[in-house]
């Protein structure tokens, strides 16, 4: 499913944290209290993938891990990027699914955290393993940002902006890089964007891609950054091509939380930028090199690529993390693959 995202030039960022709360853990125990054991593998999830609608995907992924390792998986759900990242960094979880930026932040703090694999592109390779970071506005406000047939990012100045989290690749790192480049005469940096001024009148953080999208749809923000894959279960394309500026999307009538409060709302993309697909990562010290490799090899297998509980058929009405349109599968990656994201901070 990880299909595509946003538009200016580069790739992405994602998470940081503290320790998952017991009332957010499917296993019923907190990340901090559980730690690691030979009997159990703790998997911490970002807020984007912690919703009830993602339960079947989490369970299917957990089943593959259990099959590969013979160990039970405890799913730890979070409501904050920082919690997810710190849970991993502090050796309170062995595995996570995070954006490129979140991985880089985690690896900087604990070099035992290494990437396992990412979803390939439709080709089945890493050549097109990207999703998309969007800047979106309400359809009724489209003309404010139009310049002929194109969109003018100059018009986002002095508006209320919604990002996801400062640890989000496609919900902050990539769009921030594009905005800073566009307003090159304004002497902007990431910190100034997070604080609002001098560019924006106010900056909000949705704490998830879904939350950022809802911020613009309910009128709390004028412009919002979020990615295609995190909202594709809730919205449908009604005009234009997928992941192209000017394309119009509508919230489905039966959309789950948090979109159930804005069903029928329409938004238009004013900027779209490709982003490197998000990695599954593991703590190699806690797992051990052999188990780390077993998990990596198992997920990269043809068996998993053909598993319809993992890669749900594209025409399915079910919510899922990953969809199969052509030859999608999981592909191993190493740390260097994420250097384009690191370079956004240089």
Buried (B, 14 or more C-beta within 10 A) or exposed (E): BBBBBBBBEBBBBBBBBBBBBBEBBBBEBBBBEBBBEEEBBBBBBBBBBBBEBBBBBBEBBBBBBEEBBEBBBBBBBBBBBBBBBBBBBBBBBBBBBBBBBBBBBBBEBBEBBBBBBBBBBBEBEBEBBBBBBBBBBBBEBBEBBBEEEEBEBEBBBEBBBBBBBBBBBBBBBBBBBBBBEBBEEEEBEBEBBBEBEEBBEBBBBBBBBBBBBBBBBEEBBBBBBBBBBBBBBBBEBEEBEBBEBBBBBBBBEEBBEBBBEBBEBBBBBBBBBBBBBBBBBBBBBBBBEEBBBBBBBBBBBEEBBEBEBBBBEBEEEEBBBBBBEEEBBBBBBEBEBBEBBBEBEE
